Each structure stands twice: as C-alpha cells, then as structure tokens.
C-alpha cells in the first residue's frame, strides 16, 4: 500500500454510520501507526513517516461533511509526502478541553516525542484553531496556522462572544487554557480571520505576541478553510512551512487567488452595488471579465456603464485588467 493511497481508503460514498466510520479510521491508523481513544469524546491517530510532523485538530463532523473525502484533513495533506501526521479528533465542538487530552500531550512532552522532528506544524480551524494554538506549547519552535480561532471562551475575558453559551461552564483557565499565552513557545504563528465578523476580529485582537502575525481575510464569510481547500492553497502553505520558515508574504500571495473565487467576487459586487459605486463596479467587473466569463458580471458591467453615461462620466482606458 503506497502513501498516496492513504487518503483514499475510506469511500465517502459508502455512507458509513459514525461507529463504523471510526472503526475504519482506527483500523487504517493501526496499520500505519496507532489509534488511541482519549476520554469519551476524543481520540488520536498517528501516521509515522519522516521527520516533518503535521499536527491537525479536527472534528469528526467537519471531516464527514466534506463531499469528496471521508478521512481526516491531515491524511489528505500528507498524501505524496514523507511527512508524519498526528490528528486529534473530537466528537463535536469541544475545544479539546478534557483532561485526557492534556495528559496525552503531557505524555508526548515527557517522552520527547516532538524532539524527534525537524519541522512541526500545528493546524486547526475555528474551535480546532484554538486547540492548535493552545497545545502548540508542547512543541517549542513549531509553526502554527490557526484559522478563525478563538483565544478563550472564559466569560471573564470574552463575555461579548455569545455564540458558544454552552461552553460557559467549561474551564479555559487550567492546563493549556489561554491560547495566546500558549503561543509563546512557537517559532511563529499565523492567525487568519475574517474582519467582517466582529467576534472573530475581537478574538484575533487578543493574539498579541511578537511571534504572531494576524492575517485579515475579508469577504470570505469566515469560511477561510473552505476557501483554502477549494482553491488548493492549504497544502502548498504546509509544504512551504515544511521546507523553510513560513512568511506572511507567502499567505498573502496565496490569498490573491480570491480574485478567481466566485463567493468572494459576488460579495464584493454586492458591497459595491449597495454602496452605489458604479465606477468601481465597472472597473471590478471589467477586471473579472478579462479572466472569467460570468454573465451576471457582464450585466453588472453593462448597467454600471449606463449609469456612468447618464452621469456624463466614463471609465479610464487600460491595457491590462485591474486586480480585484
């Protein structure tokens, strides 16, 4: 069995029930490393290969919602590489706040597990982004990529975030608690967030450390991971982090692909239409139509030109389309 086949070993069309699916994941992990339950709602899979380690935090639900894959995202990301992969799984949005998870990372530290790797990358999205930041303290010198991550859900610090009221009684002040503090040991960390979402922006603002770079990702409705996956950008970022220090410029270059991402472009069009900016609308649609054939954008472009004509205005001529 080749490494490339690992992420194809569970057919998403098979429609496995939750228990059968987890049993299948356990069997595969045992064949290539190990699987270990961590309390009632968590488990871990380890795939042992080379001296680059990708650590992902994922919910079972987020894995099973994907249409074209039914295995952990980390397994997809190591396809065709010699990387090792440690995947922490949670059944539901738990923020991985359980003593069994703490004890597992304590054990890894005691065993010097992370010292065996030249490069360690921690990754997570939303509640899993919080966990990636919080548990990265176990691997000093790691690179952390946290998407739409919460800093904490302790109501004394974040009473303004009422999205997760069911977590109010969960402790975020004991072991591996306040995620920004846990990033002190990281070599560098990147917190990607959508500034259009107030709560996400406020959480991001709490990540104030010299080794942390906050990356704004506007007009993605908070679906940053979805964008990176659909555009095929997530694995290239991991590959850079595996070869050298990941830089903010690498992420900004990847985000330029928004210019070809229809959900982003449609939201930008909606904003310009609401703001009544026919000149900017025409410029933006002209740039998009120079690369893509989208009838609705042609209609916006035509209407904007008509509006400008009534106002006695015109677009500047150009040889190259403007960037979006």
C-alpha positions as CSV (number, residue, x, y, z in Angstrom):
1,X,0.0,0.0,0.0
2,X,1.5,3.3,-1.1
3,X,1.5,6.5,0.9
4,X,-0.6,8.2,-1.8
5,X,-3.4,5.8,-1.2
6,X,-3.9,6.6,2.5
7,X,-6.4,9.4,2.0
8,X,-8.5,7.2,-0.4
9,X,-9.0,4.3,2.0
10,X,-12.5,5.4,3.1
11,X,-15.0,5.9,0.3
12,X,-17.3,8.9,1.1
13,X,-20.0,7.2,-1.0
14,X,-20.0,4.2,1.4
15,X,-22.2,6.1,3.8
16,X,-20.7,4.6,7.0
17,X,-22.5,5.2,10.2
18,X,-20.5,7.1,12.9
19,X,-19.4,4.0,14.8
20,X,-18.4,2.1,11.6
21,X,-16.5,5.1,10.3
22,X,-14.5,5.5,13.5
23,X,-13.7,1.8,13.5
24,X,-12.5,2.1,9.9
25,X,-10.3,5.1,10.8
26,X,-8.9,3.1,13.7
27,X,-8.0,0.1,11.5
28,X,-6.2,2.3,9.0
29,X,-4.3,4.2,11.7
30,X,-3.3,1.0,13.4
31,X,-1.9,-0.3,10.1
32,X,0.3,2.8,9.7
33,X,0.9,4.0,13.3
34,X,-1.6,3.9,16.1
35,X,-5.0,5.0,17.2
36,X,-5.9,5.8,20.8
37,X,-9.1,6.9,22.5
38,X,-8.8,10.0,24.7
39,X,-11.7,10.0,27.1
40,X,-15.3,9.9,25.8
41,X,-15.2,12.5,23.1
42,X,-11.7,12.5,21.7
43,X,-9.2,10.2,20.0
44,X,-5.9,10.5,18.2
45,X,-4.4,8.9,15.1
46,X,-0.7,8.9,14.4
47,X,0.8,8.1,11.0
48,X,4.6,7.6,11.3
49,X,6.8,8.5,8.4
50,X,9.5,11.2,8.1
51,X,11.0,14.0,10.2
52,X,8.3,16.6,9.3
53,X,5.3,16.3,11.6
54,X,1.9,17.9,10.7
55,X,-0.4,18.1,13.7
56,X,-4.1,18.7,13.0
57,X,-7.1,19.2,15.2
58,X,-10.3,18.2,13.6
59,X,-13.9,17.4,14.5
60,X,-15.5,14.2,13.2
61,X,-18.4,16.2,11.9
62,X,-16.2,18.6,9.8
63,X,-14.5,15.6,8.3
64,X,-17.7,13.8,7.4
65,X,-19.3,16.9,5.9
66,X,-16.8,17.0,3.1
67,X,-18.1,15.6,-0.1
68,X,-15.0,14.2,-1.8
69,X,-13.2,12.8,1.2
70,X,-14.1,10.9,4.3
71,X,-10.8,10.9,6.1
72,X,-9.0,13.5,8.3
73,X,-7.8,16.5,6.5
74,X,-4.3,15.8,7.8
75,X,-4.3,12.5,5.9
76,X,-5.1,14.3,2.7
77,X,-2.3,16.9,3.3
78,X,0.4,14.2,3.7
79,X,-0.5,12.4,0.5
80,X,2.5,12.1,-1.7
81,X,4.9,13.2,1.1
82,X,7.1,11.6,3.6
83,X,5.6,13.6,6.5
84,X,4.3,12.1,9.7
85,X,0.8,13.1,10.9
86,X,-0.8,13.4,14.3
87,X,-4.5,14.0,14.2
88,X,-6.5,14.9,17.3
89,X,-10.2,14.1,16.7
90,X,-13.2,15.4,18.7
91,X,-16.8,14.3,18.5
92,X,-18.4,17.7,18.3
93,X,-17.1,21.2,19.1
94,X,-15.3,20.6,22.4
95,X,-12.3,22.9,22.0
96,X,-10.4,19.8,23.2
97,X,-11.0,20.8,26.8
98,X,-10.6,17.5,28.5
99,X,-8.1,16.1,31.0
100,X,-7.4,13.1,28.8
101,X,-6.2,15.4,26.0
102,X,-4.0,17.3,28.5
103,X,-2.5,14.1,29.8
104,X,-1.8,12.8,26.3
105,X,0.2,15.9,25.4
106,X,2.0,15.8,28.8
107,X,3.0,12.2,27.9
108,X,4.3,13.3,24.5
109,X,6.4,16.0,26.2
110,X,7.8,13.6,28.7
111,X,8.7,11.1,26.0
112,X,10.4,13.8,23.9
113,X,8.1,13.0,21.0
114,X,8.3,16.3,19.3
115,X,12.1,16.4,19.6
116,X,12.3,13.7,17.0
117,X,11.1,16.0,14.2
118,X,12.9,18.7,12.3
119,X,9.7,20.6,11.5
120,X,6.5,20.6,13.4
121,X,3.4,22.3,12.1
122,X,0.2,22.8,14.1
123,X,-3.1,23.4,12.2
124,X,-6.7,23.9,13.1
125,X,-9.9,25.8,12.1
126,X,-12.3,27.6,14.4
127,X,-12.5,25.6,17.7
128,X,-9.8,23.4,16.4
129,X,-7.7,26.6,15.6
130,X,-8.0,27.4,19.3
131,X,-6.7,23.9,20.1
132,X,-3.8,24.2,17.6
133,X,-2.6,27.4,19.3
134,X,-3.2,26.1,22.8
135,X,-1.4,22.8,22.5
136,X,1.4,24.0,20.4
137,X,3.2,24.9,23.6
138,X,4.0,21.2,23.9
139,X,6.3,21.6,20.8
140,X,8.6,24.6,21.2
141,X,9.7,26.0,17.9
142,X,6.6,24.8,16.0
143,X,4.9,26.8,13.2
144,X,1.2,27.4,13.9
145,X,-1.6,28.1,11.4
146,X,-4.8,28.9,13.2
147,X,-7.9,29.8,11.2
148,X,-10.8,31.8,12.7
149,X,-9.5,30.7,16.1
150,X,-10.9,31.7,19.5
151,X,-8.4,32.9,22.1
152,X,-10.5,31.6,25.0
153,X,-14.2,31.2,25.9
154,X,-13.7,32.2,29.5
155,X,-16.6,34.7,30.0
156,X,-14.5,36.9,32.2
157,X,-12.4,37.7,29.1
158,X,-14.9,37.1,26.3
159,X,-18.4,37.8,27.6
160,X,-19.0,39.7,24.4
161,X,-19.0,36.3,22.4
162,X,-22.4,34.8,22.9
163,X,-22.1,32.2,20.1
164,X,-21.0,29.4,22.4
165,X,-23.0,29.8,25.6
166,X,-23.0,26.0,26.1
167,X,-19.2,26.3,26.8
168,X,-19.5,28.9,29.6
169,X,-19.0,26.3,32.3
170,X,-16.0,24.7,30.7
171,X,-12.7,25.8,32.2
172,X,-10.4,27.7,30.0
173,X,-8.1,28.7,32.8
174,X,-6.4,25.5,33.7
175,X,-3.9,23.4,31.6
176,X,-3.4,24.6,28.0
177,X,-6.0,27.2,28.6
178,X,-5.4,30.7,27.2
179,X,-4.4,30.2,23.6
180,X,-2.4,33.5,23.1
181,X,-0.2,32.6,26.1
182,X,0.4,29.1,24.8
183,X,1.9,30.5,21.6
184,X,4.9,32.0,23.4
185,X,6.9,28.8,22.6
186,X,6.1,28.8,18.9
187,X,8.7,29.9,16.4
188,X,6.0,31.7,14.5
189,X,2.2,31.6,14.4
190,X,-0.4,33.0,11.9
191,X,-3.9,33.7,12.9
192,X,-6.2,34.1,9.9
193,X,-9.5,35.8,10.4
194,X,-12.4,37.5,8.6
195,X,-12.6,41.1,9.8
196,X,-16.2,41.3,8.7
197,X,-17.1,39.0,11.6
198,X,-16.9,41.1,14.7
199,X,-16.4,38.3,17.2
200,X,-13.6,36.7,15.1
201,X,-11.9,40.1,14.9
202,X,-12.1,40.6,18.6
203,X,-10.6,37.1,19.3
204,X,-7.8,37.8,16.8
205,X,-7.0,41.0,18.6
206,X,-6.2,39.0,21.7
207,X,-3.4,37.2,19.9
208,X,-0.8,39.9,20.7
209,X,2.6,38.3,20.7
210,X,5.8,39.3,18.8
211,X,5.8,35.9,17.1
212,X,2.2,36.1,16.0
213,X,1.0,37.6,12.7
214,X,-2.6,38.3,12.2
215,X,-3.8,37.9,8.6
216,X,-7.0,39.6,7.5
217,X,-9.2,37.5,5.1
218,X,-12.2,39.8,4.3
219,X,-15.3,38.8,2.4
220,X,-15.0,35.1,3.0
221,X,-17.9,34.8,5.5
222,X,-15.5,33.3,7.9
223,X,-15.1,30.2,5.6
224,X,-11.3,30.6,5.3
225,X,-10.6,26.9,5.4
226,X,-13.2,26.2,2.8
227,X,-11.6,28.8,0.5
228,X,-8.1,27.5,1.0
229,X,-9.2,23.9,0.4
230,X,-11.3,24.6,-2.7
231,X,-8.5,26.7,-4.2
232,X,-5.9,24.1,-3.5
233,X,-3.9,26.5,-1.3
234,X,-3.7,24.8,2.0
235,X,-1.2,22.0,1.2
236,X,1.2,24.5,-0.6
237,X,1.4,26.5,2.6
238,X,2.2,23.4,4.6
239,X,4.9,22.5,2.1
240,X,6.5,25.9,2.5
241,X,6.4,25.5,6.3
242,X,8.0,22.1,5.9
243,X,10.9,23.4,3.8
244,X,11.6,26.8,5.4
245,X,10.1,29.4,7.6
246,X,6.6,30.3,6.5
247,X,6.2,34.1,6.0
248,X,3.2,36.4,6.0
249,X,4.0,37.2,2.3
250,X,3.5,33.5,1.4
251,X,0.0,33.6,2.9
252,X,-0.8,36.9,1.2
253,X,0.3,35.6,-2.1
254,X,-2.0,32.6,-1.6
255,X,-4.9,34.8,-0.7
256,X,-4.6,36.6,-4.1
257,X,-6.4,33.6,-5.5
258,X,-9.6,35.3,-4.1
259,X,-9.6,37.1,-7.5
260,X,-10.9,33.9,-9.0
261,X,-13.1,32.8,-6.1
262,X,-16.7,33.4,-7.0
263,X,-18.1,33.7,-3.5
264,X,-15.6,36.4,-2.7
265,X,-16.3,38.2,-6.0
266,X,-20.0,38.0,-5.6
267,X,-19.8,39.5,-2.1
268,X,-17.6,42.3,-3.4
269,X,-20.2,43.0,-6.2
270,X,-22.9,43.1,-3.6
271,X,-21.0,45.6,-1.5
272,X,-20.3,47.9,-4.4
273,X,-24.0,47.7,-5.5
274,X,-25.2,48.6,-2.0
275,X,-22.7,51.4,-1.8
276,X,-23.8,52.8,-5.2
277,X,-20.3,52.9,-6.7
278,X,-20.8,52.4,-10.5
279,X,-17.3,53.4,-11.4
280,X,-15.7,50.9,-9.0
281,X,-18.3,48.3,-10.0
282,X,-17.4,48.7,-13.7
283,X,-13.7,48.6,-13.0
284,X,-14.1,45.4,-10.9
285,X,-16.3,43.7,-13.4
286,X,-14.1,44.6,-16.3
287,X,-11.1,43.1,-14.5
288,X,-13.1,39.9,-13.7
289,X,-14.5,39.6,-17.2
290,X,-10.9,39.8,-18.5
291,X,-10.2,36.5,-16.9
292,X,-13.6,34.8,-16.5
293,X,-16.9,34.5,-18.4
294,X,-19.6,35.2,-15.9
295,X,-22.9,36.5,-17.3
296,X,-24.0,38.2,-14.1
297,X,-20.8,40.2,-14.0
298,X,-21.4,41.2,-17.6
299,X,-24.8,42.5,-16.6
300,X,-23.4,44.5,-13.7
301,X,-20.8,45.9,-16.0
302,X,-23.3,47.0,-18.6
303,X,-25.6,48.6,-16.1
304,X,-22.7,50.4,-14.5
305,X,-21.6,51.8,-17.8
306,X,-25.1,53.0,-18.5
307,X,-25.2,54.7,-15.1
308,X,-21.8,56.4,-15.8
309,X,-23.0,57.6,-19.2
310,X,-26.1,59.2,-17.6
311,X,-23.8,61.0,-15.2
312,X,-21.5,62.2,-18.0
313,X,-18.6,60.0,-16.8
314,X,-16.6,57.3,-18.4
315,X,-14.1,54.6,-17.4
316,X,-10.3,55.2,-17.9
317,X,-8.9,53.1,-20.7
318,X,-6.4,50.4,-19.9
319,X,-4.3,47.7,-21.5
320,X,-4.4,45.3,-18.6
321,X,-7.3,44.5,-16.2
322,X,-7.1,45.8,-12.7
323,X,-6.5,43.4,-9.9
324,X,-9.5,42.7,-7.7
